[in-house]
Amino acid sequence: MPNFLFVLSKDDNEAATRCFQFAQIAHSKGHHVDMFFIDAGVNWADKNRDLTSRTITGDCPNDYLPYLVENEVKTGICTPCAKNRNLDEANFFSSMQLDGGPHLIDMAAEAKVFNF
């Protein structure tokens, strides 16, 4: 089975909802899944954020992200992107940790990459 890497770069409710939805689908089908948040996408690592805002299709990040956290889908959070936004790793979801570009490239080399 192929590996999938979902990269979220936007602080956008629809982009996050789709990223989390497709990551959940891939994981539930038995694929290895990693996620990586860069640029403004790092804001989605904050567990105190509102995840209930609905998209035009009626779903929201909270419909999918809890599954990914509960199933410990590893999510790298771009270190400089998070630090320059004053995000505190203590407020990240349990499956998320600060990470860097070299690891992102290594994961991408071994996976099918989806960008949101």
N, C-alpha and C positions, 0 to 999 in steps of 0.2 A: 504494500500500500504506500502511496506517496506521502511525503511530508508537506504540510501547508504552513505558510507564514503569512499572517495577517498584519499589515502595517497600517496604523491609524495616525494620520498627521493633522487632522482637523478637529477643532472644538465645535463640532456640528452634530446635532442630535441625530439626524438621518444617517450621516456617515458612520457614526458610532453604532447605531442600531443595526445597520447592515453588516458592519464588521463583526460585531458580536454574534449576530444571527448566523452568518456563514461559518464562523469559527465553531459555533455550537453544532451546526449540521455536520461539518467535517469530523469533529471529535466524536459525535454520536454514531457516525458510520465506521468508527474504528481507526481513523487516520491519526497520525501524530500531528499535533497542532501547537504552534507557538504564536505568540502575538508580540508586537513591539510598537510602542507609542513614541512618536517623534513630534517635534514642533508643537503646535497648539494641542495636538492629540494627547499630550501628557496630562492634561487637565482631567482626563477620564480616569486616571489612577486614583483620584481622591475619593475615598469611600464615604465622605460626608456630602458628596455632591448629589443633587436631585437626579435620579435616574428614571423618573416616572413621566417625563414629558413625552407625549404621544406624537408619532409621525403621522403623515397623511394616510398611511395604510393602517393606522390604529395600534401599532406595536410601539415598544419603547425599549431603551437599553436594559431596563430592569427585567424584561421578559427573557433575556439571554445571558447577561453578565453573571448573575448568581450561579448559573450552571457551570460557567467557565471557572469561576473562583472555587466552587465546591469540588470540581474535578481537577483542581490544581493545574490548570493550563498555564504554563509558564509565560509570563509577560514581562518583557524588558521595557524599562522606562528610560529614555534617553537622559543620561546624567546632566549634561549641560542645559538641555531644554528644561528639565525640571528645576534645577538649581536656579536658573535665571528667571524662573517664574515663582521662586520662593516656595516651592512645593516641598513638604516635609514627608520623608519616606515613612514616618510613623503613621501617617494618614493614608497610606496605600492599602489596597486590598491585599490579602495574605499571599496571593499567588504572584504579586508584582514586586519587582525590585529594580533598583537603578542598574543600568547597563550601558554599554557603549557601542559605537559604530563598528569596531572590529568583530564583535560577536554577532551583530546584525548581518554583516557581510558573510560570515561563516554560515549562519542559518540560511541565508538566501541562496547560497551556493548549493545547498542540499534540499531545497524545497520549491514548491510552486508558490509564487508570491502574489498576494492580493493587496492592493493599495487602496486605502480609503481616506 
